[in-house]
Amino acid sequence: MTILEDARRVAENGPVCNACLGRCFADRSFGLTNDERGRSLRVAVAMEDDEPYEDEDARCWVCEGESHRFDEYAETVAASLDGWEFDTYQVGTRTPPLLEENEALLRESADLPEDAGESFKSEFNREVGKRVGRLTGAEVDFERPDVLALLNVDPDREELSEHAVEVQINSAFVYGRYRKLERDVPQTEWPCRECGGSGKQLAEGGGEEPCDYCEGTGYMYPESVEQLTTPPVLDAMDGDEALFHGAGREDVDALMLGTGRPFVIEVKRPRRRNVDVEALEDEINEFAEGKVEVTDLAPATHEMVERVKELDASKTYRMDVEFDADVTDEALQEAVAELRGAIVEQDTPQRVDHRRASKTRTRTVYDAEGTLEDPRHAELEVHGEGGLYVKELVSSDEGRTTPSLAGLLGVGAEVTALDVVAVEGEDEGFADPEYLKESA
């Protein structure tokens, strides 16, 4: 059976517009729009039947005239995106059930396979999408576009309005590394455990008063790396909210030094995306007032959030250690040598047991060096596998970590100061700003 015979049966189920006619045969001819394909088939059928060609002007019962409104929908999308900066886009369509039923009925009536040609939704996405690209100068992206326009097709709507289009603005991302230069600064906001972050408590006589525990701030600590870095990014991108994603975290009382820890700042519903990251880096560092410093700032993608969170990084720590009895240099060096290369078993530390599941983990100490400063004090540097609890590696945490420096020495040991001096991921290209710019 020829395509003209099939086209004749479709046209006989009229009134059917050229687009709906051509859509039935989108998989059997190429290089034309469905409207052009339908018109060509209609002309060919008329010539074969030796009848005058008549273009179909009556309202199509299949799409109810919606196939002639591509330009209107594209213009409505462009108007809805006015004021938003974006480089990539995607168009989606909600097809009314009645139109889907009409499509199925047309193919059934013409004795065509139910999946013949192309769907109304697919054509609408493509044809409106092409026009949106021309109007906005953006490029289509089917994976994760900057913006998504969802068309609400309704044949009963005579004039299109903002309700005909739903716009989804996807987040923008900035990658960098941070160095934390002051102690007692957590990575992210830490709501007060007593007032739950409200900053208020019940007063004796009724009503509310400032929380005694956090002095009304609502936070366990007044500032965090998140609070010291995200405001300039949020302001630069003019977004609704900024979220901080770090590659692990250091203890609140630890410094983060060396090349810093990888992070991504996510800005939700940004009105601007193409920001000067070098200027933004300076603004963040000025805003943080020396408490935190960021480097290697670069545009990034959503993929980088997962890569940062899942980074299997080893870390190098420098610690000041205090002993509760005298230690000789010989004993310290022997104990450090035992730790070097050791596989350590650690139960969840008592200090975090209230917020983490209790379990036993094994972690490797890749390298360790120790310097005795006096019989009661030493400096220790440890390079360990990600997830190694180094404070407990020193103290033993009442025997919950083995081996430990305290256990090997036979004296009590405590970390009095902790610095993270390196965070090293297995992916060598991870922290490369040029790679990040290319991937963005």
Secondary structure, DSSP 8 states (H G I E B T S, - for coil): --HHHHHHHHHTT-S--HHHHHHTTTTT--SS-HHHHHHHHHHHHHHHTT-------S--TTTTTGGG-HHHHHHHHHHHTTT---SEEEEEEE--HHHHHHHHHHHHHTT--TT-S--HHHHHHHHHHHHHHHHH--EE-SSS-SEEEEEE--TT-SS--GGGEEEEE--EEEEEEEEE-SSS--SS--B-TTTTTS-EEE-TTSSEEE-TTTTTSSBSSS--HHHHHHHHHHHHHT-SEEEEEESS---TTEEEEEEEEEEEEEEES-S-----HHHHHHHHHHHHTTSEEEEEEEEE-HHHHHHHHT---EEEEEEEEEESS---HHHHHHHHHHHTT-EEEEE--TTTTTTS---EEEEEEEEEEEEEEETTEEEEEEEE-TT--HHHHHH-TTTTEES-HHHHHTS-EEEEEEEEEEEE-S-TTTT-HHHHHHH-
